[in-house]
Amino acid sequence: MHIDRNIILARLEVIIDSLSLLELDPKAIAENDERLVDFAIEHGQSLDWLVMGDVRNYIRMAAERR
């Protein structure tokens, strides 16, 4: 499996902008697996989406909140 760090970086930029976390460095997070996992946990984000682009987890989470 090839991990495309540029795609991860683009997704991180969207999250950081949306959550107004502008003090964070998305490139540094995208390039470091441990930082990426920590970021996802701390900010309630799906690693499935960040790494693979799989939005099914978000769809399930939204349905459960109804």
Distance bins in CASP14 RR format, pairs under 12 A and 6 or more apart:
PFRMAT RR
TARGET T0000
AUTHOR 0000-0000-0000
RMODE 2
METHOD distances of the structure
MODEL  1
1 51 0 0 0 0 1 0 0 0 0 0 0
1 52 0 0 0 0 1 0 0 0 0 0 0
2 8 0 0 0 0 0 1 0 0 0 0 0
2 51 0 0 0 0 0 1 0 0 0 0 0
2 52 0 0 0 0 0 1 0 0 0 0 0
3 9 0 0 0 0 0 1 0 0 0 0 0
3 30 0 0 0 0 1 0 0 0 0 0 0
3 31 0 0 0 0 0 1 0 0 0 0 0
3 32 0 0 0 0 0 1 0 0 0 0 0
3 33 0 0 0 0 1 0 0 0 0 0 0
3 36 0 0 0 0 1 0 0 0 0 0 0
3 47 0 0 0 0 0 1 0 0 0 0 0
3 50 0 0 0 0 0 1 0 0 0 0 0
3 51 1 0 0 1 0 0 0 0 0 0 0
3 52 0 0 0 0 1 0 0 0 0 0 0
3 53 0 0 0 0 0 1 0 0 0 0 0
4 10 0 0 0 0 1 0 0 0 0 0 0
4 11 0 0 0 0 0 1 0 0 0 0 0
4 30 0 0 0 0 1 0 0 0 0 0 0
4 50 0 0 0 0 0 1 0 0 0 0 0
4 51 0 0 0 0 1 0 0 0 0 0 0
4 52 0 0 0 0 1 0 0 0 0 0 0
4 53 0 0 0 0 1 0 0 0 0 0 0
5 11 0 0 0 0 0 1 0 0 0 0 0
5 12 0 0 0 0 1 0 0 0 0 0 0
5 26 0 0 0 0 0 1 0 0 0 0 0
5 27 0 0 0 0 1 0 0 0 0 0 0
5 28 0 0 0 0 0 1 0 0 0 0 0
5 29 0 0 0 0 0 1 0 0 0 0 0
5 30 1 0 1 0 0 0 0 0 0 0 0
5 31 1 0 0 1 0 0 0 0 0 0 0
5 32 0 0 0 0 1 0 0 0 0 0 0
5 33 0 0 0 0 0 1 0 0 0 0 0
5 36 0 0 0 0 1 0 0 0 0 0 0
5 50 0 0 0 0 0 1 0 0 0 0 0
5 51 0 0 0 0 1 0 0 0 0 0 0
6 12 0 0 0 0 0 1 0 0 0 0 0
6 13 0 0 0 0 0 1 0 0 0 0 0
6 26 0 0 0 0 0 1 0 0 0 0 0
6 27 0 0 0 0 1 0 0 0 0 0 0
6 30 0 0 0 0 1 0 0 0 0 0 0
6 31 0 0 0 0 0 1 0 0 0 0 0
7 13 0 0 0 0 0 1 0 0 0 0 0
7 14 0 0 0 0 0 1 0 0 0 0 0
7 30 0 0 0 0 1 0 0 0 0 0 0
7 49 0 0 0 0 0 1 0 0 0 0 0
7 50 0 0 0 0 1 0 0 0 0 0 0
7 51 0 0 0 0 1 0 0 0 0 0 0
7 52 0 0 0 0 1 0 0 0 0 0 0
7 53 1 0 0 1 0 0 0 0 0 0 0
8 14 0 0 0 0 0 1 0 0 0 0 0
8 15 0 0 0 0 0 1 0 0 0 0 0
8 26 0 0 0 0 1 0 0 0 0 0 0
8 27 0 0 0 0 1 0 0 0 0 0 0
8 28 0 0 0 0 0 1 0 0 0 0 0
8 29 0 0 0 0 1 0 0 0 0 0 0
8 30 1 0 1 0 0 0 0 0 0 0 0
8 31 0 0 0 0 1 0 0 0 0 0 0
8 32 0 0 0 0 0 1 0 0 0 0 0
8 33 0 0 0 0 0 1 0 0 0 0 0
8 35 0 0 0 0 0 1 0 0 0 0 0
8 36 1 0 0 1 0 0 0 0 0 0 0
8 37 0 0 0 0 0 1 0 0 0 0 0
8 39 0 0 0 0 0 1 0 0 0 0 0
8 40 0 0 0 0 0 1 0 0 0 0 0
8 45 0 0 0 0 0 1 0 0 0 0 0
8 47 0 0 0 0 1 0 0 0 0 0 0
8 49 0 0 0 0 0 1 0 0 0 0 0
8 50 1 0 1 0 0 0 0 0 0 0 0
8 51 1 0 0 1 0 0 0 0 0 0 0
8 52 0 0 0 0 1 0 0 0 0 0 0
8 53 0 0 0 0 1 0 0 0 0 0 0
9 15 0 0 0 0 0 1 0 0 0 0 0
9 16 0 0 0 0 0 1 0 0 0 0 0
9 25 0 0 0 0 0 1 0 0 0 0 0
9 26 1 0 1 0 0 0 0 0 0 0 0
9 27 1 0 1 0 0 0 0 0 0 0 0
9 28 0 0 0 0 1 0 0 0 0 0 0
9 29 0 0 0 0 1 0 0 0 0 0 0
9 30 1 0 1 0 0 0 0 0 0 0 0
9 31 0 0 0 0 1 0 0 0 0 0 0
9 32 0 0 0 0 0 1 0 0 0 0 0
9 36 0 0 0 0 0 1 0 0 0 0 0
9 50 0 0 0 0 0 1 0 0 0 0 0
9 51 0 0 0 0 0 1 0 0 0 0 0
10 16 0 0 0 0 0 1 0 0 0 0 0
10 17 0 0 0 0 0 1 0 0 0 0 0
10 26 0 0 0 0 1 0 0 0 0 0 0
10 27 0 0 0 0 0 1 0 0 0 0 0
10 30 0 0 0 0 1 0 0 0 0 0 0
10 49 0 0 0 0 0 1 0 0 0 0 0
10 50 0 0 0 0 0 1 0 0 0 0 0
10 53 0 0 0 0 0 1 0 0 0 0 0
11 17 0 0 0 0 0 1 0 0 0 0 0
11 18 0 0 0 0 0 1 0 0 0 0 0
11 26 0 0 0 0 1 0 0 0 0 0 0
11 29 0 0 0 0 0 1 0 0 0 0 0
11 30 0 0 0 0 1 0 0 0 0 0 0
11 36 0 0 0 0 0 1 0 0 0 0 0
11 39 0 0 0 0 0 1 0 0 0 0 0
11 40 0 0 0 0 0 1 0 0 0 0 0
11 45 0 0 0 0 1 0 0 0 0 0 0
11 46 0 0 0 0 1 0 0 0 0 0 0
11 47 0 0 0 0 0 1 0 0 0 0 0
11 48 0 0 0 0 0 1 0 0 0 0 0
11 49 1 0 0 1 0 0 0 0 0 0 0
11 50 1 0 1 0 0 0 0 0 0 0 0
11 51 0 0 0 0 1 0 0 0 0 0 0
11 52 0 0 0 0 0 1 0 0 0 0 0
11 53 1 0 0 1 0 0 0 0 0 0 0
11 54 0 0 0 0 0 1 0 0 0 0 0
11 55 0 0 0 0 0 1 0 0 0 0 0
11 58 0 0 0 0 0 1 0 0 0 0 0
12 18 0 0 0 0 0 1 0 0 0 0 0
12 19 0 0 0 0 0 1 0 0 0 0 0
12 21 0 0 0 0 1 0 0 0 0 0 0
12 24 0 0 0 0 1 0 0 0 0 0 0
12 25 0 0 0 0 1 0 0 0 0 0 0
12 26 1 1 0 0 0 0 0 0 0 0 0
12 27 0 0 0 0 1 0 0 0 0 0 0
12 28 0 0 0 0 1 0 0 0 0 0 0
12 29 1 0 1 0 0 0 0 0 0 0 0
12 30 1 0 1 0 0 0 0 0 0 0 0
12 31 0 0 0 0 0 1 0 0 0 0 0
12 32 0 0 0 0 0 1 0 0 0 0 0
12 35 0 0 0 0 0 1 0 0 0 0 0
12 36 0 0 0 0 1 0 0 0 0 0 0
12 39 1 0 0 1 0 0 0 0 0 0 0
12 40 0 0 0 0 1 0 0 0 0 0 0
12 43 0 0 0 0 1 0 0 0 0 0 0
12 45 0 0 0 0 1 0 0 0 0 0 0
12 47 0 0 0 0 0 1 0 0 0 0 0
12 49 0 0 0 0 0 1 0 0 0 0 0
12 50 1 0 0 1 0 0 0 0 0 0 0
12 51 0 0 0 0 0 1 0 0 0 0 0
13 19 0 0 0 0 0 1 0 0 0 0 0
13 21 0 0 0 0 0 1 0 0 0 0 0
13 22 0 0 0 0 0 1 0 0 0 0 0
13 24 0 0 0 0 1 0 0 0 0 0 0
13 25 0 0 0 0 0 1 0 0 0 0 0
13 26 1 0 1 0 0 0 0 0 0 0 0
13 27 0 0 0 0 1 0 0 0 0 0 0
13 29 0 0 0 0 0 1 0 0 0 0 0
13 30 0 0 0 0 1 0 0 0 0 0 0
13 50 0 0 0 0 0 1 0 0 0 0 0
14 21 0 0 0 0 0 1 0 0 0 0 0
14 26 0 0 0 0 1 0 0 0 0 0 0
14 45 0 0 0 0 0 1 0 0 0 0 0
14 49 0 0 0 0 0 1 0 0 0 0 0
14 50 0 0 0 0 0 1 0 0 0 0 0
14 53 0 0 0 0 0 1 0 0 0 0 0
15 21 1 0 0 1 0 0 0 0 0 0 0
15 22 0 0 0 0 0 1 0 0 0 0 0
15 24 0 0 0 0 1 0 0 0 0 0 0
15 26 0 0 0 0 1 0 0 0 0 0 0
15 29 0 0 0 0 1 0 0 0 0 0 0
15 30 0 0 0 0 0 1 0 0 0 0 0
15 36 0 0 0 0 0 1 0 0 0 0 0
15 39 0 0 0 0 1 0 0 0 0 0 0
15 40 0 0 0 0 1 0 0 0 0 0 0
15 42 0 0 0 0 0 1 0 0 0 0 0
15 43 1 0 0 1 0 0 0 0 0 0 0
15 44 0 0 0 0 1 0 0 0 0 0 0
15 45 1 0 1 0 0 0 0 0 0 0 0
15 46 0 0 0 0 0 1 0 0 0 0 0
15 47 0 0 0 0 0 1 0 0 0 0 0
15 49 0 0 0 0 1 0 0 0 0 0 0
15 50 1 0 0 1 0 0 0 0 0 0 0
15 58 0 0 0 0 0 1 0 0 0 0 0
16 22 1 0 0 1 0 0 0 0 0 0 0
16 23 0 0 0 0 1 0 0 0 0 0 0
16 24 1 0 1 0 0 0 0 0 0 0 0
16 25 0 0 0 0 1 0 0 0 0 0 0
16 26 1 0 1 0 0 0 0 0 0 0 0
16 27 0 0 0 0 0 1 0 0 0 0 0
16 28 0 0 0 0 0 1 0 0 0 0 0
16 29 0 0 0 0 1 0 0 0 0 0 0
16 30 0 0 0 0 0 1 0 0 0 0 0
16 39 0 0 0 0 1 0 0 0 0 0 0
16 43 0 0 0 0 1 0 0 0 0 0 0
16 45 0 0 0 0 0 1 0 0 0 0 0
16 50 0 0 0 0 0 1 0 0 0 0 0
17 24 0 0 0 0 0 1 0 0 0 0 0
17 26 0 0 0 0 1 0 0 0 0 0 0
18 43 0 0 0 0 0 1 0 0 0 0 0
18 45 0 0 0 0 0 1 0 0 0 0 0
19 26 0 0 0 0 0 1 0 0 0 0 0
19 39 0 0 0 0 0 1 0 0 0 0 0
19 42 0 0 0 0 0 1 0 0 0 0 0
19 43 1 0 0 1 0 0 0 0 0 0 0
19 44 0 0 0 0 1 0 0 0 0 0 0
19 45 0 0 0 0 1 0 0 0 0 0 0
20 43 0 0 0 0 0 1 0 0 0 0 0
21 29 0 0 0 0 0 1 0 0 0 0 0
21 39 0 0 0 0 1 0 0 0 0 0 0
21 42 0 0 0 0 1 0 0 0 0 0 0
21 43 1 0 0 1 0 0 0 0 0 0 0
21 44 0 0 0 0 0 1 0 0 0 0 0
21 45 0 0 0 0 0 1 0 0 0 0 0
23 29 0 0 0 0 0 1 0 0 0 0 0
24 30 0 0 0 0 0 1 0 0 0 0 0
24 35 0 0 0 0 1 0 0 0 0 0 0
24 36 0 0 0 0 0 1 0 0 0 0 0
24 38 0 0 0 0 0 1 0 0 0 0 0
24 39 1 0 0 1 0 0 0 0 0 0 0
24 42 0 0 0 0 0 1 0 0 0 0 0
24 43 0 0 0 0 1 0 0 0 0 0 0
25 31 0 0 0 0 1 0 0 0 0 0 0
25 32 0 0 0 0 0 1 0 0 0 0 0
25 35 0 0 0 0 1 0 0 0 0 0 0
25 39 0 0 0 0 0 1 0 0 0 0 0
26 32 0 0 0 0 0 1 0 0 0 0 0
26 35 0 0 0 0 0 1 0 0 0 0 0
26 36 0 0 0 0 0 1 0 0 0 0 0
26 39 0 0 0 0 1 0 0 0 0 0 0
26 43 0 0 0 0 0 1 0 0 0 0 0
26 50 0 0 0 0 0 1 0 0 0 0 0
27 35 0 0 0 0 0 1 0 0 0 0 0
27 36 0 0 0 0 0 1 0 0 0 0 0
28 34 0 0 0 0 0 1 0 0 0 0 0
28 35 1 0 0 1 0 0 0 0 0 0 0
28 36 0 0 0 0 1 0 0 0 0 0 0
28 38 0 0 0 0 0 1 0 0 0 0 0
28 39 0 0 0 0 1 0 0 0 0 0 0
29 35 1 0 1 0 0 0 0 0 0 0 0
29 36 1 0 1 0 0 0 0 0 0 0 0
29 37 0 0 0 0 1 0 0 0 0 0 0
29 38 0 0 0 0 1 0 0 0 0 0 0
29 39 1 0 1 0 0 0 0 0 0 0 0
29 40 0 0 0 0 1 0 0 0 0 0 0
29 42 0 0 0 0 0 1 0 0 0 0 0
29 43 0 0 0 0 0 1 0 0 0 0 0
29 45 0 0 0 0 0 1 0 0 0 0 0
29 50 0 0 0 0 1 0 0 0 0 0 0
30 36 1 0 0 1 0 0 0 0 0 0 0
30 39 0 0 0 0 1 0 0 0 0 0 0
30 40 0 0 0 0 0 1 0 0 0 0 0
30 50 0 0 0 0 1 0 0 0 0 0 0
30 51 0 0 0 0 0 1 0 0 0 0 0
31 39 0 0 0 0 0 1 0 0 0 0 0
32 38 0 0 0 0 1 0 0 0 0 0 0
32 39 0 0 0 0 1 0 0 0 0 0 0
33 39 0 0 0 0 0 1 0 0 0 0 0
33 40 0 0 0 0 0 1 0 0 0 0 0
33 47 0 0 0 0 0 1 0 0 0 0 0
33 50 0 0 0 0 0 1 0 0 0 0 0
33 51 0 0 0 0 1 0 0 0 0 0 0
34 40 0 0 0 0 0 1 0 0 0 0 0
34 41 0 0 0 0 0 1 0 0 0 0 0
35 41 0 0 0 0 0 1 0 0 0 0 0
35 42 0 0 0 0 0 1 0 0 0 0 0
35 43 0 0 0 0 0 1 0 0 0 0 0
35 50 0 0 0 0 0 1 0 0 0 0 0
36 42 0 0 0 0 0 1 0 0 0 0 0
36 43 0 0 0 0 0 1 0 0 0 0 0
36 45 0 0 0 0 1 0 0 0 0 0 0
36 46 0 0 0 0 0 1 0 0 0 0 0
36 47 1 0 0 1 0 0 0 0 0 0 0
36 49 0 0 0 0 0 1 0 0 0 0 0
36 50 1 0 0 1 0 0 0 0 0 0 0
36 51 1 0 0 1 0 0 0 0 0 0 0
37 43 0 0 0 0 0 1 0 0 0 0 0
37 44 0 0 0 0 0 1 0 0 0 0 0
37 45 0 0 0 0 0 1 0 0 0 0 0
37 46 0 0 0 0 0 1 0 0 0 0 0
37 47 1 0 0 1 0 0 0 0 0 0 0
37 50 0 0 0 0 1 0 0 0 0 0 0
37 51 0 0 0 0 1 0 0 0 0 0 0
38 44 0 0 0 0 0 1 0 0 0 0 0
38 45 0 0 0 0 0 1 0 0 0 0 0
38 47 0 0 0 0 0 1 0 0 0 0 0
39 45 1 0 0 1 0 0 0 0 0 0 0
39 46 0 0 0 0 0 1 0 0 0 0 0
39 47 0 0 0 0 1 0 0 0 0 0 0
39 50 0 0 0 0 1 0 0 0 0 0 0
39 51 0 0 0 0 0 1 0 0 0 0 0
40 46 1 0 0 1 0 0 0 0 0 0 0
40 47 1 0 1 0 0 0 0 0 0 0 0
40 48 0 0 0 0 1 0 0 0 0 0 0
40 49 0 0 0 0 1 0 0 0 0 0 0
40 50 1 0 0 1 0 0 0 0 0 0 0
40 51 0 0 0 0 1 0 0 0 0 0 0
40 57 0 0 0 0 0 1 0 0 0 0 0
41 47 0 0 0 0 1 0 0 0 0 0 0
41 50 0 0 0 0 0 1 0 0 0 0 0
43 50 0 0 0 0 0 1 0 0 0 0 0
44 50 0 0 0 0 0 1 0 0 0 0 0
44 57 0 0 0 0 0 1 0 0 0 0 0
44 58 0 0 0 0 0 1 0 0 0 0 0
44 61 0 0 0 0 1 0 0 0 0 0 0
45 51 0 0 0 0 0 1 0 0 0 0 0
45 53 0 0 0 0 0 1 0 0 0 0 0
45 55 0 0 0 0 0 1 0 0 0 0 0
45 57 0 0 0 0 1 0 0 0 0 0 0
45 58 0 0 0 0 1 0 0 0 0 0 0
45 61 0 0 0 0 0 1 0 0 0 0 0
46 52 0 0 0 0 1 0 0 0 0 0 0
46 53 0 0 0 0 1 0 0 0 0 0 0
46 54 1 0 0 1 0 0 0 0 0 0 0
46 55 1 0 0 1 0 0 0 0 0 0 0
46 56 0 0 0 0 1 0 0 0 0 0 0
46 57 1 0 1 0 0 0 0 0 0 0 0
46 58 1 0 1 0 0 0 0 0 0 0 0
46 59 0 0 0 0 0 1 0 0 0 0 0
46 60 0 0 0 0 1 0 0 0 0 0 0
46 61 1 0 0 1 0 0 0 0 0 0 0
46 62 0 0 0 0 0 1 0 0 0 0 0
47 53 0 0 0 0 1 0 0 0 0 0 0
47 54 0 0 0 0 1 0 0 0 0 0 0
47 57 0 0 0 0 1 0 0 0 0 0 0
47 58 0 0 0 0 0 1 0 0 0 0 0
48 54 1 0 1 0 0 0 0 0 0 0 0
48 55 0 0 0 0 1 0 0 0 0 0 0
48 56 1 0 0 1 0 0 0 0 0 0 0
48 57 1 0 1 0 0 0 0 0 0 0 0
48 58 0 0 0 0 1 0 0 0 0 0 0
48 59 0 0 0 0 0 1 0 0 0 0 0
48 60 0 0 0 0 0 1 0 0 0 0 0
48 61 0 0 0 0 0 1 0 0 0 0 0
49 55 1 0 1 0 0 0 0 0 0 0 0
49 56 0 0 0 0 1 0 0 0 0 0 0
49 57 1 0 0 1 0 0 0 0 0 0 0
49 58 1 0 0 1 0 0 0 0 0 0 0
49 59 0 0 0 0 0 1 0 0 0 0 0
49 60 0 0 0 0 0 1 0 0 0 0 0
49 61 0 0 0 0 0 1 0 0 0 0 0
50 57 0 0 0 0 0 1 0 0 0 0 0
50 58 0 0 0 0 0 1 0 0 0 0 0
51 57 0 0 0 0 0 1 0 0 0 0 0
54 60 0 0 0 0 0 1 0 0 0 0 0
55 61 0 0 0 0 0 1 0 0 0 0 0
55 62 0 0 0 0 1 0 0 0 0 0 0
56 62 0 0 0 0 0 1 0 0 0 0 0
56 63 0 0 0 0 0 1 0 0 0 0 0
57 63 0 0 0 0 0 1 0 0 0 0 0
57 64 0 0 0 0 0 1 0 0 0 0 0
58 64 0 0 0 0 0 1 0 0 0 0 0
58 65 0 0 0 0 0 1 0 0 0 0 0
59 65 0 0 0 0 0 1 0 0 0 0 0
59 66 0 0 0 0 0 1 0 0 0 0 0
60 66 0 0 0 0 0 1 0 0 0 0 0
END
